[in-house]
Amino acid sequence: MRTEDDWTETALLVADGGGDLEEAAYSDWEPVRFAAAGRADLPDEQVRTLASDPSPSVRAAVAARPDLDPDLLDQLAVDEEPCVLRVLAARPDLPGDARARLSRSLDAGVLRALGETRAADLLESMPAPPLRTARRRLFGR
């Protein structure tokens, strides 16, 4: 594995199927973790770790993995980042509870990925995007 100072070479090496995956999954560099998250041979332990990564891009890469178990799908379905939810919403194997949760999204891209085009069109027709903060947070409910 290359030094952490040279993240570009390391990320590209991992993306191309090389490098130490465990080391890549715990890298300080977001692009390296992103590349690791997309690897089919990433061990389950590291997949679970990256599903909670601080980077929405890394979590979205995990959400795109075809080998996710229902627990990880449920975990990712409560993510607050639309880019993660959009990837997840496009999955044909999304459990019913996760699908129901995502169908309440205020993000048109999430709704469109679920096939909820009328709701997505409505959100997109609003002059300003709807507030993403939950009503109960605003009003203490």
Residue pairs with C-beta under 8 A, 6 or more apart in sequence:
1 10
1 13
1 19
1 20
1 23
1 24
2 9
2 10
2 13
3 10
4 10
4 27
4 28
4 29
7 27
7 29
7 31
7 32
8 31
10 19
10 24
10 27
10 29
10 32
11 29
11 31
11 32
11 34
11 35
12 35
13 19
14 21
14 24
14 32
14 35
14 36
14 39
15 35
15 38
17 39
21 36
21 39
21 41
21 42
21 43
21 46
22 43
22 46
24 32
24 33
24 35
24 36
25 33
25 36
25 37
25 42
25 46
25 49
25 50
26 33
26 46
26 49
27 33
27 36
30 55
30 57
30 58
33 50
33 53
33 55
33 58
34 55
34 57
34 58
34 61
36 42
36 46
36 50
37 47
37 50
37 53
37 58
37 61
37 62
37 65
38 61
38 64
38 65
40 65
40 67
42 50
47 62
47 65
47 67
47 68
47 72
48 72
50 58
50 59
50 61
50 62
51 59
51 62
51 72
51 75
51 76
52 59
52 75
53 59
53 62
56 79
56 81
56 83
56 84
57 83
59 76
59 79
59 81
59 84
60 81
60 83
60 84
60 86
60 87
62 68
62 72
62 76
63 76
63 79
63 84
63 87
63 88
63 91
64 87
68 76
70 95
73 88
73 91
73 93
73 94
73 95
73 98
74 95
74 97
74 98
76 84
76 85
76 88
76 98
77 85
77 88
77 94
77 97
77 98
77 101
77 102
78 101
79 85
79 88
80 132
82 105
82 107
82 109
82 110
85 102
85 105
85 107
85 110
86 107
86 109
86 110
86 113
88 94
88 98
88 102
89 99
89 102
89 105
89 110
89 111
89 113
89 114
90 113
94 102
99 114
102 110
102 114
103 111
103 114
103 116
103 119
105 111
106 123
106 129
106 130
106 131
106 132
107 123
107 132
108 119
108 120
108 121
108 123
108 124
109 120
111 117
111 119
111 120
111 123
112 120
123 129
123 130
131 138
135 141
